[in-house]
Amino acid sequence: MNRIAITGGIAEGKSTVLAHLAELGYSTLSSDEIVRDLYRDPEIRQEVSRIAGLPSEAPSEALRDLIADDVQVRRKINRFIHPLVVSKLILSEALFHEVPLLYEVNLQKMYRGVWVVTCGIEIQKTRLRLRYGENVDSNRLLSTQLDSRIKKAHADYEIRTDLPFISVYHQLEIALGQFGLD
């Protein structure tokens, strides 16, 4: 159990941190990528659509909006998807796992350490508008996850991504050193 979990809220820079770790030569795995890969499987996509009450050809935006709006649907989909994701995380030999819902799913005990990636709420909302368009209801999307301030309180290390890249990389160097991974 030498793995490190990278967590944080939506649009806070987890993928950027994970990509830099990969550039440094560390093995990485993204839960979001696992979910995207699972969703490419027609049987899984069909089951998620059935659970959500959507046609299987519904655009991903419709599913994202429904998950943000309907807690019961979100819970049902999570009960279906999370065990599939967790099994892939357990089998992975990657050193760093990006796990956005680490605390929500109670997986922190699987990891030697937890690094939380944060950027502050206003930067997060700006990034969400850039990602999904000006009309995105960022408050609604943010409400589907545990607040990053809570994640930060339980993490072993915080990486701020509202700073220049060079500072983010420096923070990673410090974290790697503190965990004996440099």
Buried (B, 14 or more C-beta within 10 A) or exposed (E): EEBBBBBBBBBBBBBBBBBBBBEBEBEBBBBBBBBEBBBEEEEBBEBBBEBBEBEEEBEEEEBBBBBBEBEEBBEBBBEBBBEBBBEBBEEBEBBBBBBBBBBBBEBBEBBEBBBBBBBBBEBBBBBBEEEBEEEBEBEEBBEBBBEBEEBBEEBBBBBBBBEEEEEBBEBBEEBBEEBEBE
